Amino acid sequence: MKMIKHAILLYFLLCMSSLFAQHHPDSLLETAARLIYERPQEAIDLAGKVFDDSSTNEEEKVKALLIISSGYASMRDYDHSLETMLKATSYFDKLKDEAQKINILNRIGGQYEQMKIYDKAIEYLDLALERIDNYPVQDSIRPFLGYNNVMRGFIYREQMNCEIALNYFDRGINAYLNSTENNTKNGNVSIIYYNKGNCLISLGKLDEASESFSLSKVYAEKIAASSLIGFAYKGLAEVNSRKGNYKEAIDILQTAVTQAESVGDLVLNRGLYFGLSNNYLAIKDWENYTKYRDLYLELKQSTRSAERSSINQSLVSITEEREMEIANLRKTYTPIFIGVSILILVILFYLIREVIRSEKKLKKLKYTLKNI
C-alpha cells in the first residue's frame, strides 16, 4: 500500500508544476515539469537553471524549487526532496499567488505524511484546506482539494481504518474529475484508484478491488505513465494471487516488470519482485522464487536506507523548528520575567522596610509606656 504514497507525491508534483507553467509560461519549467516522472534528474537540472538565473522572480523560483523537490522524490531521495521543499517556504510570505501558497502547504503536509509524522502533516493540510475554502474561484483549485483529501486518506488509513480512508479517496477522485485541468487529473485519478484498490483488498472486496485497479490502469494509459501502469498491473496481480490464480498473477507481474523497465522506480520494482517471489513460491518454482526473492531483498535494503535518511532529516527539521520556537519564547518572555522579578524585589524591599519601621515604632511605644 505505502508504495503509491510516494508515487502520488511524485505525480502531483508533475501535475501542479505543469499547472503553474500554464499560468506563467516558461519553456524550461514546462519542459522540466514534463520530465519529472520519467527523467527526474533532467527535470532537476533544468529547474535548477531557472532557480539560479538572476533574472528569475520569486514566484518562478518557487515553481523551480517545487519541480526540484518533485524530481528528488521521483528518485526516492526524500532527504533532498524535503530539504528543497522547506527551502521554498522561505519565499512564502513574499508570494502574491494564493494558489501557490496552498500548493506549498499541501506539499509540506504530504512530505510529513510520507515520513509518518502525522500530526505535522495534518497541521499543514489544515492550513492548506483553510485557504482552499476561502479561495474565490473554487474550480481553479480543485486539484489542490483532491490532493488534500488523498493525503488525509493515507493518514486516516494508517491511524484509523480503510473504511474512513475510502471516503477521502472518493472525495479526491471527485475533485480531480471535476477539475478543468486535464493534464493534472488523469494521473492523479489513476493513483487514487490504485490506493482505493489496496484498501478494498484489505477489506476482502476482491472484485471491487479488481475494478478499481482496472480504472487505475485506464487513467494511467491516457497519459502513457509507465510507472503508474506498472502499479495498476501490480494491484491486478495481487487480486489474482488472493484468488489463487497464481500463474495469471505471474503473467501480469512479468508484463508489469517489462512496463517498469524504462522507469527505474525502485519502490515499484521492489513490489513487483515481492509479488513474483510469492507467486513462484505458491507454484513451487524454487529457482524463480529464489531469483526474485533476492532481487526483492536487495531493493528493500536500498529503499529502506533512503527512507531512514529522510526520516532523520525530518526529525532534525522538527527539532530545529522547536528550538526556534523556544528561542522566540525566551526572547519574548525573558524581558517580562526580568521586569516582574524586579517589581517583586521592589515590593519586597518596601514591605520589609515597612515591617522594620513598624517594629521600631512598636519598640519605641513600649519603651514610652514602660517609663510612664
C-alpha positions as CSV (number, residue, x, y, z in Angstrom):
1,M,0.0,0.0,0.0
2,K,2.6,2.5,1.0
3,M,4.4,2.3,-2.3
4,I,1.9,4.5,-4.1
5,K,2.1,7.1,-1.3
6,H,5.4,8.0,-2.8
7,A,4.0,7.9,-6.3
8,I,1.2,10.2,-5.6
9,L,3.6,12.9,-4.4
10,L,5.7,12.4,-7.5
11,Y,2.9,12.7,-10.0
12,F,1.2,15.5,-8.1
13,L,4.4,17.5,-8.3
14,L,4.4,17.0,-12.1
15,C,0.8,18.0,-12.4
16,M,1.0,21.1,-10.2
17,S,4.2,22.2,-11.8
18,S,2.5,21.9,-15.2
19,L,-0.5,23.9,-13.9
20,F,1.8,26.7,-12.8
21,A,3.7,26.7,-16.0
22,Q,0.5,27.3,-17.9
23,H,-0.3,30.4,-15.9
24,H,3.3,31.7,-16.2
25,P,4.6,30.4,-19.5
26,D,8.3,29.4,-19.3
27,S,9.7,26.9,-21.6
28,L,12.3,25.5,-19.2
29,L,9.8,25.0,-16.4
30,E,7.3,23.4,-18.8
31,T,9.9,21.0,-20.1
32,A,11.2,20.2,-16.6
33,A,7.6,19.6,-15.3
34,R,7.1,17.0,-18.1
35,L,10.3,15.2,-17.3
36,I,9.7,14.8,-13.5
37,Y,8.1,11.4,-13.8
38,E,10.2,9.7,-16.4
39,R,13.6,11.5,-16.3
40,P,13.8,13.3,-12.9
41,Q,17.5,14.2,-13.0
42,E,16.9,16.2,-16.2
43,A,13.9,17.9,-14.6
44,I,16.1,18.8,-11.6
45,D,18.9,20.2,-13.8
46,L,16.5,22.3,-15.9
47,A,14.6,23.7,-12.9
48,G,18.0,24.4,-11.2
49,K,19.0,26.6,-14.1
50,V,15.8,28.6,-13.7
51,F,16.3,29.0,-10.0
52,D,19.9,30.1,-10.3
53,D,19.1,32.6,-13.0
54,S,19.5,36.1,-11.5
55,S,16.5,37.4,-13.6
56,T,14.1,34.8,-12.2
57,N,11.5,36.3,-9.9
58,E,10.4,34.9,-6.6
59,E,7.3,33.1,-7.9
60,E,9.3,31.4,-10.6
61,K,12.0,30.4,-8.1
62,V,9.3,28.7,-6.0
63,K,8.0,26.9,-9.1
64,A,11.5,25.7,-9.8
65,L,12.0,24.5,-6.2
66,L,8.7,22.6,-6.4
67,I,9.9,20.8,-9.5
68,I,13.3,20.1,-8.0
69,S,11.7,18.7,-4.9
70,S,9.4,16.5,-7.1
71,G,12.4,15.3,-9.1
72,Y,14.2,14.2,-5.9
73,A,11.1,12.5,-4.7
74,S,10.8,10.7,-8.0
75,M,14.2,9.3,-7.4
76,R,13.3,8.3,-3.8
77,D,15.8,10.8,-2.5
78,Y,13.4,12.1,0.2
79,D,16.2,13.8,2.2
80,H,16.9,16.3,-0.6
81,S,13.2,16.5,-1.6
82,L,12.2,17.6,1.9
83,E,15.2,20.0,2.1
84,T,14.2,21.7,-1.1
85,M,10.5,21.8,-0.1
86,L,11.4,23.6,3.1
87,K,13.6,26.0,1.2
88,A,10.6,27.0,-0.8
89,T,8.9,28.1,2.4
90,S,11.4,30.9,2.8
91,Y,9.6,32.7,-0.1
92,F,6.1,32.0,1.3
93,D,5.3,35.5,2.7
94,K,6.6,37.2,-0.4
95,L,4.3,35.3,-2.8
96,K,1.3,37.1,-4.3
97,D,-0.2,33.9,-5.8
98,E,-2.5,32.4,-3.2
99,A,-2.8,29.1,-5.1
100,Q,1.0,28.7,-4.9
101,K,0.8,29.2,-1.2
102,I,-1.8,26.5,-0.9
103,N,0.4,24.2,-3.0
104,I,3.3,24.7,-0.7
105,L,1.3,24.0,2.4
106,N,-0.3,20.9,0.8
107,R,3.1,19.7,-0.3
108,I,4.7,20.1,3.1
109,G,1.8,18.1,4.6
110,G,2.4,15.4,2.0
111,Q,6.1,15.3,2.9
112,Y,5.4,14.8,6.6
113,E,2.8,12.2,5.8
114,Q,5.4,10.4,3.8
115,M,7.7,10.4,6.9
116,K,4.8,9.1,9.0
117,I,4.9,12.3,11.1
118,Y,1.1,12.6,11.0
119,D,0.5,15.4,13.5
120,K,2.7,17.7,11.4
121,A,1.1,16.5,8.2
122,I,-2.4,17.3,9.5
123,E,-1.3,20.7,10.7
124,Y,-0.1,21.7,7.2
125,L,-3.1,20.1,5.5
126,D,-5.4,22.0,7.7
127,L,-3.7,25.3,6.9
128,A,-4.0,24.5,3.2
129,L,-7.6,23.5,3.5
130,E,-8.5,26.7,5.3
131,R,-7.0,28.7,2.3
132,I,-8.8,26.4,-0.2
133,D,-12.1,27.1,1.5
134,N,-11.6,30.8,1.3
135,Y,-10.3,30.8,-2.3
136,P,-12.6,32.9,-4.5
137,V,-12.5,30.7,-7.6
138,Q,-13.1,27.1,-6.4
139,D,-13.0,25.5,-9.9
140,S,-9.4,26.5,-10.4
141,I,-8.0,24.8,-7.3
142,R,-9.9,21.5,-7.3
143,P,-6.6,19.6,-7.9
144,F,-5.4,21.1,-4.5
145,L,-8.5,19.9,-2.8
146,G,-8.1,16.5,-4.4
147,Y,-4.5,16.2,-3.1
148,N,-5.5,17.4,0.3
149,N,-8.2,14.7,0.6
150,V,-5.9,12.0,-0.7
151,M,-3.2,12.8,1.9
152,R,-5.8,12.6,4.6
153,G,-6.9,9.3,3.2
154,F,-3.4,8.0,3.6
155,I,-3.2,9.3,7.2
156,Y,-6.6,8.0,8.3
157,R,-5.9,4.6,6.7
158,E,-2.9,4.3,9.0
159,Q,-4.4,5.8,12.1
160,M,-7.9,4.5,11.8
161,N,-9.1,2.2,9.1
162,C,-9.7,1.7,5.4
163,E,-13.4,2.4,5.6
164,I,-12.7,6.0,6.6
165,A,-9.8,6.3,4.1
166,L,-12.1,5.2,1.2
167,N,-14.3,8.2,1.9
168,Y,-11.4,10.6,1.4
169,F,-10.2,8.7,-1.7
170,D,-13.6,9.1,-3.3
171,R,-13.6,12.8,-2.4
172,G,-10.2,13.1,-4.1
173,I,-11.4,11.3,-7.2
174,N,-14.4,13.6,-7.4
175,A,-12.3,16.7,-7.0
176,Y,-9.9,15.7,-9.8
177,L,-12.6,14.5,-12.2
178,N,-14.4,17.9,-11.8
179,S,-11.2,19.8,-12.4
180,T,-10.7,21.7,-15.7
181,E,-7.0,20.8,-15.7
182,N,-6.9,17.7,-17.9
183,N,-3.1,17.5,-17.5
184,T,-3.5,17.0,-13.8
185,K,-6.4,14.7,-13.3
186,N,-5.7,11.5,-15.2
187,G,-2.5,10.6,-13.4
188,N,-3.8,11.5,-10.0
189,V,-7.1,9.7,-10.5
190,S,-5.1,6.6,-11.5
191,I,-3.1,6.9,-8.3
192,I,-6.1,7.3,-6.1
193,Y,-7.9,4.3,-7.7
194,Y,-4.8,2.2,-7.0
195,N,-4.9,3.2,-3.3
196,K,-8.6,2.6,-3.2
197,G,-8.0,-0.9,-4.7
198,N,-5.5,-1.7,-1.9
199,C,-8.0,-0.7,0.7
200,L,-10.7,-2.8,-0.9
201,I,-8.3,-5.8,-0.9
202,S,-7.7,-5.3,2.9
203,L,-11.5,-5.4,3.4
204,G,-11.8,-8.6,1.4
205,K,-13.7,-7.0,-1.5
206,L,-11.6,-8.5,-4.3
207,D,-14.0,-7.9,-7.2
208,E,-14.4,-4.2,-6.3
209,A,-10.6,-4.0,-5.9
210,S,-10.1,-5.5,-9.4
211,E,-12.4,-2.9,-10.8
212,S,-10.5,-0.1,-9.0
213,F,-7.1,-1.3,-10.3
214,S,-8.5,-1.6,-13.8
215,L,-9.7,2.0,-13.7
216,S,-6.3,3.0,-12.4
217,K,-4.7,1.4,-15.5
218,V,-7.2,3.1,-17.8
219,Y,-6.4,6.6,-16.5
220,A,-2.6,5.9,-16.4
221,E,-2.7,4.8,-20.1
222,K,-4.4,8.1,-21.1
223,I,-1.1,9.8,-20.3
224,A,1.2,6.9,-21.0
225,A,2.6,6.9,-17.4
226,S,4.6,3.7,-17.4
227,S,5.2,3.7,-13.6
228,L,1.5,4.2,-12.9
229,I,0.6,1.4,-15.3
230,G,3.0,-0.8,-13.6
231,F,1.4,-0.1,-10.2
232,A,-2.0,-0.9,-11.7
233,Y,-0.7,-4.2,-13.0
234,K,0.7,-4.9,-9.6
235,G,-2.7,-4.4,-8.0
236,L,-4.4,-6.7,-10.5
237,A,-1.8,-9.4,-9.9
238,E,-2.5,-9.1,-6.1
239,V,-6.2,-9.7,-6.7
240,N,-5.4,-12.8,-8.8
241,S,-3.0,-14.1,-6.2
242,R,-5.6,-13.7,-3.4
243,K,-8.0,-15.7,-5.6
244,G,-5.4,-18.5,-6.0
245,N,-4.8,-17.7,-9.7
246,Y,-1.0,-17.8,-9.3
247,K,0.0,-18.3,-12.9
248,E,-2.3,-15.4,-14.1
249,A,-0.7,-13.3,-11.4
250,I,2.8,-14.1,-12.6
251,D,1.9,-13.3,-16.2
252,I,0.5,-9.9,-15.1
253,L,3.6,-9.2,-12.9
254,Q,6.0,-10.1,-15.7
255,T,4.1,-7.7,-18.0
256,A,4.5,-5.0,-15.3
257,V,8.2,-5.7,-15.0
258,T,8.6,-5.1,-18.7
259,Q,6.5,-1.9,-18.4
260,A,8.6,-0.6,-15.5
261,E,12.0,-1.2,-17.2
262,S,12.0,2.2,-18.7
263,V,11.1,3.9,-15.4
264,G,13.7,2.6,-12.9
265,D,11.3,3.1,-10.0
266,L,12.9,1.2,-7.1
267,V,9.8,1.0,-5.0
268,L,7.7,-0.3,-7.9
269,N,10.3,-2.9,-8.8
270,R,10.6,-4.0,-5.2
271,G,6.8,-4.6,-5.1
272,L,6.8,-6.5,-8.4
273,Y,9.7,-8.7,-7.3
274,F,8.0,-9.4,-4.0
275,G,4.8,-10.4,-5.8
276,L,6.7,-12.6,-8.2
277,S,8.7,-14.4,-5.5
278,N,5.4,-15.2,-3.5
279,N,3.6,-16.5,-6.6
280,Y,6.5,-18.6,-7.7
281,L,6.7,-20.0,-4.2
282,A,3.0,-20.8,-4.4
283,I,3.5,-23.0,-7.5
284,K,6.8,-24.4,-6.1
285,D,9.1,-22.9,-8.7
286,W,12.1,-22.7,-6.4
287,E,14.5,-21.3,-9.0
288,N,12.4,-18.3,-9.9
289,Y,11.3,-17.9,-6.2
290,T,15.0,-17.6,-5.2
291,K,15.8,-15.2,-8.1
292,Y,13.0,-12.7,-7.3
293,R,13.3,-13.1,-3.6
294,D,17.0,-12.0,-3.8
295,L,16.1,-9.1,-6.1
296,Y,13.4,-8.0,-3.7
297,L,15.7,-8.1,-0.6
298,E,18.3,-6.1,-2.4
299,L,15.9,-3.3,-3.4
300,K,14.3,-3.4,0.1
301,Q,17.6,-2.6,1.7
302,S,18.3,0.3,-0.7
303,T,14.9,1.9,-0.4
304,R,14.9,1.4,3.4
305,S,18.2,3.3,3.7
306,A,16.8,6.2,1.7
307,E,13.6,6.3,3.9
308,R,15.6,6.2,7.1
309,S,17.8,9.1,5.9
310,S,14.6,11.1,5.1
311,I,13.0,10.4,8.4
312,N,16.2,11.5,10.2
313,Q,16.3,14.8,8.2
314,S,12.6,15.5,9.0
315,L,13.2,14.9,12.7
316,V,16.2,17.3,12.6
317,S,14.0,19.9,10.9
318,I,11.3,19.5,13.5
319,T,13.9,19.7,16.3
320,E,15.3,22.9,14.8
321,E,11.8,24.3,14.4
322,R,11.0,23.6,18.1
323,E,14.3,25.1,19.1
324,M,13.5,28.3,17.2
325,E,10.0,28.4,18.9
326,I,11.7,28.1,22.3
327,A,14.2,30.7,21.4
328,N,11.5,33.1,20.3
329,L,9.5,32.4,23.5
330,R,12.6,33.2,25.6
331,K,13.2,36.3,23.6
332,T,9.7,37.5,24.2
333,Y,9.2,36.5,27.8
334,T,12.7,36.9,29.3
335,P,12.4,40.7,29.5
336,I,8.9,40.3,31.0
337,F,10.2,37.8,33.5
338,I,13.1,40.2,34.5
339,G,10.7,43.1,34.8
340,V,8.3,41.1,37.0
341,S,11.2,39.9,39.1
342,I,12.5,43.5,39.6
343,L,9.0,44.6,40.5
344,I,8.6,41.8,43.1
345,L,12.0,42.7,44.6
346,V,11.0,46.4,44.9
347,I,7.7,45.4,46.5
348,L,9.5,43.1,49.0
349,F,12.0,45.8,49.7
350,Y,9.2,48.3,50.7
351,L,7.3,45.6,52.7
352,I,10.5,44.7,54.6
353,R,11.2,48.4,55.2
354,E,7.7,49.0,56.5
355,V,7.9,46.0,58.8
356,I,11.2,47.3,60.2
357,R,9.7,50.8,60.7
358,S,6.6,49.3,62.4
359,E,8.8,47.2,64.7
360,K,10.8,50.3,65.6
361,K,7.7,52.3,66.3
362,L,6.3,49.5,68.4
363,K,9.5,49.3,70.5
364,K,9.5,53.0,71.0
365,L,5.9,52.9,72.1
366,K,6.6,50.1,74.5
367,Y,9.6,52.0,75.9
368,T,7.4,55.1,76.4
369,L,4.6,53.2,78.1
370,K,7.1,51.5,80.4
371,N,8.5,54.8,81.7
372,I,5.2,56.5,82.3
